[in-house]
Amino acid sequence: VLTLLLTGCIIFDKKSEAVTFHQLAAPAAAATRTGPTVFVPRAIIPSALRRPNVVLLDDTGWVRVEDAHRWIAPLDRAIAEAAARHVTAISGLPAATRSPAEDHLILLLTVDKMEIFAPAGAGRSLFSLPGTAPSPDTATLQVSYRLEKSDGSLVSAKTLNQARPLKERSPTAFAQAQAANLAALCAEIAPSLPAALPSK
């Protein structure tokens, strides 16, 4: 899974600076099964990630805010939109990020961790960027999901984890790895959906 990169221009303190925009890529897919729509509202994300910038956060609490790299949409919305597309592509069920009027399922996503895990050593801190050397770091994503029926009754709930090696410690590599992590997490969630189909 790759992220979409767009180059634009944003004004900072009356100066023009090139900015790279990142998007969590997910396949466009049409529903192939009849069944309830899966409504995916905005994800709940850690406060450190609630900004337009790509934020590199490591497992010890170091934070690096990338001014020249931004998400193309608010991250909580971007995660929900990508997850909805993955759900449809994997399960065949229709998915939406706006609440349907008819009976539906609700997939609530809470991002517990979206960070870099770096092994101990001289480059442990995010502020020690390793240049072009191979990166030993991994991008980790932990998501707690809750799948409900529209009446609020629980279908399933679980906390899932995915990790991908980083090619380098950069915003672009981080966004690409986290897009792949999200796709894998949605594949783990998808088997819970058939059990939620209403009996006829």
Secondary structure, 3 states (H helix, E strand, C coil): CCCEEEEEEEEECCEEEEEEEEECCCCCCCCCCCCCEEECCCCECCHHHCCCEEEEEECCCCEEEEEEEEECCCHHHHHHHHHHHHHHHHHCCCEECCCCCCCEEEEEEEEEEEEEECCCCCCCCCCCCCCCCCCCCEEEEEEEEEEEECCCCEEEEEEEEEEEECCCCCHHHHHHHHHHHHHHHHHHHHHHCHHHCCCC
